[in-house]
């Protein structure tokens, strides 16, 4: 074994009404194993369909009192949660690293984002849903707007950021007065349990935060439950569509869907070559390409193509791949299905006319896991029609693969960037602000960066995409907006003695 694990999870069950409980009759079970080392068994987890109903019902009951607490008191509970995260930092980092295969250094950055989320939500995000008044909005009448919590929200977590991404929904949900039922990814049940343990240690009132483990059917039952008022989801487009279909008869239910990406980077002829190579390489291969914001298409001006491709290929062969505890740049893919899909799509790319610059292979290491090498495809002349029909270019792979395409004109690059069905993130590499500004005006993305990678978003800004990447409810800074509903009021505090008798309503004949 290459490392000494300090923590071994004790499977506690679901977290309902402030306590952990295992199913009396399990609906199913599975074993969680590390994708970085198949011999590293993390636990046998069970799930219960009956626990979904129970969790929603206790969350409904807890909502009545939780929503009435002043925001300052709810914030104090979240600060206590933040303190618990800091205290249990080593355990959190190891759990993320072992369960989803992230290098230790990257797992630490995820925990850091979770800690920062508490401060950013309290100090910056809540101003977006601050109550306001408009004196004398009408004669003798004042206006007011107050933001009210939705009720019970379901948070469906992904595996790639098993702590940070659900935390990005949970913290603003709780602060705005909602109660939560969290269903972690079945690929990261230990991290999901840690979330519940941390909230328990922070002393949240029973029922305010609940957690149920499980697979697809647990999610379906939770999302479609009549007692759930909103579903907050980060994950793939296919799962987002399934949530939409499962709740199609519940038109009143808020769905905040942050989904996938097929994210382009435009490298213009005046780009700083070293910076462009570094940022696009990080964007393409960080987290083994398992980010919705990963760079998957690089559109390079033909004048710079030779230099860029040579440097990019050279650097792609040099970085370290290995077990998370070795602190490599890139760890494993999450499971065997992801490995199989990754290998399959390289063949699809070749059949669609891409030259294989670097072939991704299964990597056999001393510690058996889902390790692969990165891959690069090249197309020196691509039409928009080819791109739109391309299965390879229209599919989010969630793997360390990138397509490089040559372009001659800026509008051609922009058209190619917009030619996929996704619209999450884009990068523009140029030393000319006018080039960036033109791209900023024309790119159909929710995030557009200048001389920075498509990955590495800030929680102090909104995060969300267009087209198949989202449904216009960006998360991060803007999350409180989808955790609340505005309630408008017209208010007359003092009745004027003449207000009725002086009525000017035509035809009413009030005086008679």
C-alpha positions in Angstrom: 0.0 0.0 0.0 1.4 3.4 -0.9 -0.1 5.3 1.9 -1.5 5.0 5.4 -5.1 5.9 5.7 -5.9 7.8 8.9 -9.7 7.4 8.8 -12.0 4.5 8.1 -15.7 5.4 7.8 -18.2 3.7 10.1 -21.4 3.4 8.1 -24.1 5.2 10.2 -27.1 5.1 7.8 -29.4 8.0 6.8 -29.6 11.2 8.8 -33.2 12.1 9.8 -34.4 14.5 12.5 -31.0 15.0 13.9 -30.1 11.3 14.3 -28.5 8.6 12.1 -30.6 5.5 11.5 -30.1 2.4 9.4 -33.0 1.0 7.5 -35.0 -1.7 9.3 -35.8 -3.1 5.9 -33.3 -2.0 3.3 -34.5 -1.4 -0.3 -31.0 -2.1 -1.5 -27.3 -1.8 -0.8 -23.9 -1.3 -2.4 -20.2 -1.3 -1.6 -18.3 1.9 -2.0 -14.7 1.4 -3.2 -12.0 3.9 -4.0 -11.5 4.5 -7.8 -7.9 5.0 -6.9 -7.3 1.6 -5.3 -9.9 -1.2 -5.8 -8.7 -2.9 -2.6 -9.7 0.2 -0.6 -13.2 -0.6 0.5 -14.9 2.3 2.2 -18.1 0.7 3.4 -21.3 -1.2 2.6 -24.1 1.4 2.4 -27.9 0.7 2.4 -30.8 2.8 1.3 -34.5 2.8 2.1 -37.4 4.2 0.1 -39.4 4.6 3.3 -36.7 7.0 4.7 -37.4 9.4 1.8 -41.0 10.0 3.1 -39.8 10.2 6.7 -37.0 12.8 5.9 -39.4 15.0 3.9 -42.0 14.9 6.7 -39.6 15.9 9.4 -38.2 18.7 7.2 -41.7 20.0 6.7 -42.3 20.1 10.4 -38.9 21.8 11.1 -39.5 24.4 8.5 -42.3 26.1 10.5 -39.9 27.2 13.3 -36.6 27.4 11.2 -38.1 30.0 8.8 -39.0 32.2 11.8 -35.5 32.5 13.2 -33.8 35.7 12.5 -31.2 35.4 9.7 -28.5 36.3 12.2 -29.4 33.2 14.3 -29.4 30.9 11.2 -26.1 32.4 10.2 -24.7 31.4 13.7 -25.5 27.8 13.0 -23.8 27.9 9.7 -20.7 29.5 11.3 -20.7 26.6 13.8 -20.8 24.2 10.8 -17.9 26.0 9.3 -15.9 25.6 12.5 -16.7 21.8 12.4 -15.3 21.6 8.9 -12.1 23.3 9.9 -11.8 21.0 12.9 -12.3 17.9 10.8 -10.3 19.1 7.8 -8.0 16.1 7.6 -10.9 13.7 7.6 -12.8 15.6 4.9 -9.7 15.9 2.7 -9.0 12.2 3.0 -12.6 11.2 2.4 -12.8 13.3 -0.8 -9.4 12.0 -2.1 -10.1 8.3 -1.4 -13.8 8.3 -2.4 -13.6 10.1 -5.8 -9.9 9.9 -6.5 -8.9 13.6 -6.3 -5.2 14.4 -5.4 -4.9 15.5 -1.8 -4.0 19.0 -2.9 -7.1 19.3 -4.9 -9.3 17.8 -2.2 -7.9 20.6 0.1 -9.0 23.2 -2.4 -12.5 21.7 -2.4 -12.8 21.9 1.4 -11.5 25.5 1.2 -14.3 26.4 -1.2 -16.8 24.9 1.3 -15.4 27.0 4.1 -15.5 30.2 1.9 -19.1 29.5 0.8 -20.3 30.2 4.3 -18.7 33.6 4.5 -19.6 34.6 1.0 -23.2 33.6 1.4 -23.6 35.5 4.7 -21.6 38.6 3.7 -22.3 39.0 -0.1 -25.0 36.7 -1.5 -27.8 37.7 0.9 -27.8 41.3 -0.3 -29.5 39.9 -3.5 -32.6 39.0 -1.5 -32.7 41.8 1.0 -36.2 43.1 1.8 -36.9 46.6 0.6 -39.6 49.2 0.9 -40.9 52.0 -1.4 -42.6 54.8 0.5 -45.6 56.4 -1.2 -45.6 53.9 -4.0 -49.3 55.0 -4.5 -51.3 57.7 -2.8 -51.4 57.0 1.0 -49.8 53.6 0.2 -46.3 52.2 0.8 -44.8 49.3 -1.1 -42.7 46.4 0.2 -40.9 43.3 -1.1 -39.9 40.4 1.2 -38.1 37.3 0.2 -39.7 34.2 1.6 -38.1 30.7 1.8 -39.6 28.0 -0.5 -40.0 25.3 2.1 -38.4 21.9 1.9 -35.7 21.7 -0.8 -34.1 18.5 -2.2 -30.4 18.8 -3.0 -29.1 16.1 -5.4 -25.3 15.9 -5.2 -22.7 14.9 -7.9 -19.6 12.9 -7.4 -17.0 15.2 -8.9 -17.3 17.8 -6.1 -19.1 15.7 -3.5 -18.7 18.3 -0.8 -18.5 21.7 -2.5 -21.3 21.5 -5.1 -24.0 20.3 -2.7 -22.7 22.7 -0.1 -23.2 25.5 -2.6 -26.9 24.7 -2.6 -27.3 23.7 1.1 -25.7 26.8 2.7 -27.9 29.4 0.9 -31.0 27.2 1.3 -30.6 27.0 5.1 -29.6 30.7 5.5 -32.7 31.8 3.6 -34.9 29.7 5.9 -35.5 26.5 3.9 -35.0 23.0 5.3 -33.1 20.4 3.3 -33.1 16.8 2.3 -29.8 15.9 0.8 -29.2 12.9 -1.5 -25.5 12.5 -2.1 -24.1 10.8 -5.1 -24.1 7.0 -4.7 -20.4 7.3 -5.8 -19.6 9.4 -2.8 -21.7 8.1 0.2 -18.9 8.6 2.7 -18.6 12.3 1.9 -22.4 12.6 2.1 -22.3 11.0 5.6 -19.6 13.4 6.6 -21.8 16.3 5.6 -24.5 15.0 7.9 -22.1 14.4 10.8 -20.8 17.9 10.5 -24.2 19.5 10.6 -25.1 17.2 13.6 -22.0 18.4 15.4 -22.9 22.0 14.6 -26.1 21.5 16.5 -28.7 22.4 13.9 -32.3 21.9 15.2 -33.6 18.4 14.3 -35.1 18.1 10.9 -33.5 21.2 9.4 -30.9 19.2 7.6 -31.5 15.6 6.6 -29.6 13.1 4.4 -30.7 10.0 2.6 -28.4 7.7 0.8 -29.3 5.8 -2.4 -29.4 5.4 -6.1 -31.6 6.7 -9.0 -34.9 5.6 -7.5 -34.2 7.3 -4.2 -33.6 10.5 -6.2 -36.8 10.1 -8.2 -38.9 9.6 -5.1 -37.3 12.6 -3.4 -37.6 15.0 -6.4 -41.2 14.1 -7.1 -42.4 14.1 -3.5 -45.3 16.4 -3.0 -43.7 17.7 0.2 -40.7 19.0 -1.7 -40.9 22.6 -2.9 -37.7 22.9 -4.9 -35.0 20.6 -6.4 -31.5 21.9 -6.5 -29.3 19.8 -8.8 -25.7 19.9 -10.2 -24.8 17.1 -12.5 -25.2 15.8 -16.1 -27.7 16.9 -18.7 -29.3 13.5 -18.9 -30.0 13.4 -15.1 -31.3 17.0 -15.2 -33.7 16.1 -18.0 -34.9 13.1 -15.9 -35.6 15.3 -12.9 -37.6 17.6 -15.2 -39.6 14.6 -16.5 -40.1 13.2 -13.0 -41.6 16.5 -11.9 -43.5 17.5 -15.1 -46.9 17.4 -13.4 -45.6 19.6 -10.5 -45.3 22.8 -12.5 -45.1 24.8 -9.2 -41.9 23.1 -8.1 -38.8 25.2 -8.5 -36.0 23.3 -10.4 -32.5 24.8 -10.3 -30.5 22.6 -12.8 -26.8 23.2 -13.3 -25.8 20.7 -15.9 -23.0 19.9 -18.3 -20.7 21.7 -20.7 -18.7 21.2 -23.9 -16.6 24.2 -23.2 -14.5 26.0 -25.8 -11.3 28.1 -25.5 -10.4 30.5 -28.3 -6.6 31.0 -28.6 -6.1 34.0 -30.9 -2.9 34.7 -32.9 -1.7 37.4 -30.4 -2.2 35.2 -27.3 0.6 34.8 -24.8 1.6 31.2 -25.8 2.9 30.1 -22.4 -0.2 31.3 -20.6 -2.6 29.9 -23.2 -0.9 26.5 -23.0 -0.9 26.4 -19.2 -4.5 27.6 -18.8 -6.0 25.3 -21.4 -4.0 22.3 -20.2 -5.3 22.9 -16.6 -8.8 23.4 -18.0 -8.7 20.2 -20.0 -7.2 17.7 -17.6 -7.7 19.0 -14.0 -9.9 16.5 -12.0 -9.2 14.1 -14.8 -11.5 16.2 -17.0 -14.4 15.5 -14.7 -15.7 19.0 -14.4 -18.7 20.5 -16.1 -16.5 23.5 -16.8 -13.7 21.5 -18.3 -12.1 22.8 -21.5 -13.0 20.2 -24.2 -12.5 22.2 -27.4 -9.6 24.5 -28.2 -10.0 26.8 -31.2 -6.6 28.0 -32.3 -5.7 30.6 -34.9 -3.9 28.8 -37.7 -0.9 31.0 -37.4 -0.3 29.8 -33.9 -1.4 26.2 -34.3 2.0 24.6 -34.8 3.6 26.2 -31.8 0.6 25.8 -29.6 0.0 22.1 -30.5 3.7 21.2 -30.0 3.9 22.8 -26.6 0.5 21.5 -25.5 1.3 18.0 -26.5 4.7 18.1 -24.8 3.2 19.3 -21.5 0.4 16.7 -21.7 2.9 13.9 -21.8 4.9 15.2 -18.8 2.5 15.6 -15.8 2.2 13.0 -13.1 -0.7 10.6 -12.9 -1.3 8.5 -9.8 -2.9 7.8 -6.5 -4.3 10.8 -4.6 -1.9 10.3 -1.7 1.1 10.7 -4.1 -0.2 14.2 -4.9 -0.1 13.9 -8.6 -1.7 16.3 -11.0 -4.3 13.8 -12.2 -6.0 10.9 -10.4 -8.3 8.2 -11.7 -11.7 8.3 -13.4 -14.6 7.6 -11.1 -15.5 4.1 -12.3 -15.1 1.5 -15.0 -18.0 2.7 -17.0 -16.3 6.1 -17.4 -13.1 4.4 -18.6 -15.0 2.3 -21.1 -16.8 5.4 -22.4 -13.6 7.4 -22.6 -12.0 4.7 -24.8 -15.0 4.4 -27.0 -15.2 8.1 -27.8 -11.6 8.3 -29.0 -12.7 5.9 -31.7 -15.7 8.0 -32.5 -13.5 11.0 -32.8 -11.2 9.3 -35.3 -14.2 8.1 -37.4 -15.4 11.7 -37.5 -12.2 12.9 -39.0 -10.0 13.9 -36.0 -6.4 13.0 -36.2 -5.1 11.4 -33.0 -2.3 13.5 -31.7 -2.2 11.7 -28.3 -4.0 8.5 -27.6 -5.5 8.0 -24.2 -4.7 4.6 -22.7 -5.6 2.6 -19.7 -2.8 3.0 -17.2 -1.7 0.0 -15.2 -0.2 1.0 -11.9 0.9 -1.0 -8.8 -2.3 0.0 -7.1 -5.1 -1.0 -9.4 -7.6 1.8 -10.1 -9.4 3.6 -13.0 -6.3 5.3 -14.3 -6.0 6.6 -17.9 -3.7 8.9 -19.8 -5.0 12.1 -21.5 -5.9 12.3 -25.2 -5.8 15.0 -27.9 -7.6 15.1 -31.2 -6.9 17.5 -34.0 -8.9 18.8 -36.9 -7.2 21.4 -39.2 -10.4 22.2 -41.2 -13.8 21.8 -39.7 -17.1 23.1 -41.0 -20.0 24.2 -38.7 -22.1 21.5 -40.3 -19.5 18.9 -39.3 -19.4 20.2 -35.7 -23.2 20.3 -35.4 -23.5 16.7 -36.6 -20.5 15.4 -34.6 -21.4 13.0 -31.9 -17.9 13.5 -30.4 -18.1 17.4 -30.3 -21.7 17.4 -29.0 -21.2 15.0 -26.1 -19.8 15.8 -22.7 -17.2 13.1 -22.1 -16.3 13.9 -18.4 -12.8 12.5 -19.1 -9.3 13.9 -20.0 -9.9 14.5 -23.7 -9.6 17.7 -25.7 -10.3 18.5 -29.3 -8.1 21.1 -31.0 -9.4 22.8 -34.1 -7.7 25.3 -36.4 -9.6 28.6 -37.3 -8.8 31.5 -39.6 -11.2 34.3 -38.6 -12.5 35.4 -35.2 -16.1 35.1 -36.2 -15.4 31.6 -37.4 -14.0 30.8 -33.9 -17.0 32.3 -32.2 -19.4 30.3 -34.5 -17.5 27.1 -33.8 -17.6 27.8 -30.1 -21.4 28.3 -30.2 -22.0 25.3 -32.4 -22.5 22.8 -29.6 -25.7 22.3 -27.6 -24.1 23.4 -24.4 -23.4 26.9 -23.1 -21.6 26.8 -19.8 -18.1 28.3 -20.0 -15.6 29.7 -22.5 -12.1 31.2 -22.5 -10.6 33.8 -24.8 -6.8 34.1 -25.0 -5.7 37.4 -26.6 -3.8 40.4 -25.6 -6.2 42.7 -27.4 -9.2 43.7 -25.3 -11.2 44.4 -28.5 -10.9 40.7 -29.4 -12.1 39.7 -26.0 -15.0 42.3 -26.1 -16.2 40.9 -29.4 -16.2 37.4 -28.0 -17.9 38.6 -24.9 -20.7 40.1 -27.0 -21.2 37.0 -29.2 -20.4 33.9 -27.2 -23.5 32.0 -25.9 -22.1 31.0 -22.5 -22.9 31.8 -18.9 -19.2 32.2 -18.0 -16.7 33.9 -20.4 -13.1 34.3 -19.2 -10.2 36.4 -20.6 -6.8 34.8 -20.5 -8.0 32.4 -17.8 -9.1 28.8 -17.9 -12.7 27.7 -18.2 -12.3 26.0 -14.8 -11.8 27.7 -11.4 -14.9 29.8 -11.0 -15.4 32.1 -8.0 -18.3 31.8 -5.6 -18.4 35.6 -5.4 -19.9 35.6 -9.0 -22.9 33.7 -10.5 -22.2 30.3 -11.9 -24.6 28.9 -14.5 -25.0 28.2 -18.2 -27.3 28.5 -21.2 -28.8 25.9 -23.5 -28.3 22.4 -22.3 -26.0 23.7 -19.5 -28.7 25.1 -17.2 -32.2 26.5 -16.8 -31.4 30.2 -15.9 -31.0 29.6 -12.2 -27.2 30.3 -11.7 -25.7 29.1 -8.5 -22.7 30.5 -6.4 -23.3 34.2 -5.6 -26.8 34.1 -7.0 -28.0 31.0 -5.2 -30.3 32.8 -2.7 -32.4 33.9 -5.6 -33.6 30.4 -6.4 -33.9 29.6 -2.6 -36.5 32.2 -2.2 -39.6 33.7 -3.7 -40.4 37.5 -3.6 -43.6 38.5 -1.9 -44.8 42.0 -2.8 -47.1 44.0 -0.6 -49.1 47.3 -0.9 -49.5 48.6 2.6 -51.8 51.2 4.1 -50.8 51.7 7.8 -53.1 54.6 8.5 -56.6 54.7 7.1 -57.4 58.2 5.8 -61.0 59.3 6.8 -61.5 60.6 3.3 -60.0 57.7 1.4 -63.3 55.9 0.8 -65.7 58.8 0.5 -63.3 60.5 -1.9 -63.2 57.5 -4.1 -62.8 58.4 -7.7 -63.8 55.0 -9.1 -66.1 55.7 -12.1 -69.7 54.4 -11.8 -69.4 53.2 -8.3 -71.8 55.8 -6.8 -70.4 55.2 -3.4 -71.9 58.3 -1.8 -75.5 57.3 -2.5 
